[in-house]
Amino acid sequence: MTKVNIHQAKTQFSRLVELAASGEEIIIAKSGQPVARLVPYQAKGVVRKPGAMRGKIRIKKNFDEPLPKELVASFAGKS
């Protein structure tokens, strides 16, 4: 982790960006107090598309019916 003040960050911005891109965290401070953090960019995951699983998943008609009493008892720690 590298800590720099705002003036240093302005004059050395390109170098600091390269450091961040290589994995280092840069803390930018104003009057000795941290105010910002420069970290490597991480791309977001794949964008989900609604309906992409249509036709691939089937939910039974009894999906939301109450569980059997024996199964509820086993969750409650009763035999």
C-alpha positions in Angstrom: 0.0 0.0 0.0 1.3 3.4 -1.0 0.1 6.6 0.6 0.5 10.0 -1.3 -0.9 13.4 -0.9 -3.1 15.1 -3.5 -0.3 17.2 -5.0 1.9 14.1 -5.4 -1.0 12.2 -6.9 -1.6 15.0 -9.5 2.1 15.1 -10.5 2.6 11.4 -10.6 -0.8 10.2 -11.7 0.3 8.0 -14.6 2.9 6.2 -12.4 0.3 5.7 -9.7 -2.2 4.3 -12.2 0.4 1.8 -13.4 1.1 0.8 -9.8 -2.6 0.3 -9.2 -3.0 -1.7 -12.4 -0.2 -4.1 -11.3 -2.2 -4.8 -8.0 -1.0 -2.2 -5.6 -3.4 -0.1 -3.5 -2.8 3.6 -3.5 -4.2 5.8 -0.7 -4.6 9.5 -1.6 -4.6 11.8 1.4 -5.5 15.5 2.0 -3.7 17.1 5.0 -2.5 13.6 6.1 -6.1 12.2 6.2 -7.1 9.5 3.6 -9.7 10.7 1.2 -9.6 8.3 -1.7 -8.3 4.9 -2.7 -6.9 3.9 -6.1 -7.2 0.2 -6.8 -7.0 -2.1 -9.9 -10.0 -2.2 -12.1 -12.0 -5.4 -12.0 -14.5 -6.1 -14.7 -17.9 -7.2 -13.6 -19.1 -10.7 -14.3 -21.4 -11.7 -17.1 -24.5 -9.7 -17.4 -27.5 -11.8 -16.6 -30.2 -12.0 -19.3 -33.8 -12.6 -18.0 -35.3 -15.7 -19.4 -32.1 -17.4 -20.4 -33.0 -20.6 -18.6 -36.6 -20.7 -20.1 -37.5 -24.3 -21.0 -34.5 -25.7 -19.1 -36.0 -25.7 -15.6 -39.2 -27.3 -14.5 -41.0 -26.7 -11.2 -43.4 -29.4 -10.0 -47.0 -28.4 -9.3 -46.6 -29.4 -5.6 -43.5 -27.2 -5.1 -45.1 -24.9 -2.5 -47.1 -27.5 -0.6 -46.2 -28.1 3.1 -43.3 -30.5 3.8 -44.0 -33.9 5.2 -44.2 -33.9 9.0 -41.3 -36.4 9.2 -39.0 -34.0 7.3 -40.1 -30.9 9.4 -39.4 -33.0 12.5 -35.9 -33.8 11.3 -35.1 -30.1 10.7 -36.3 -29.4 14.2 -33.9 -32.0 15.6 -36.7 -34.4 16.5 -36.7 -38.0 15.4 
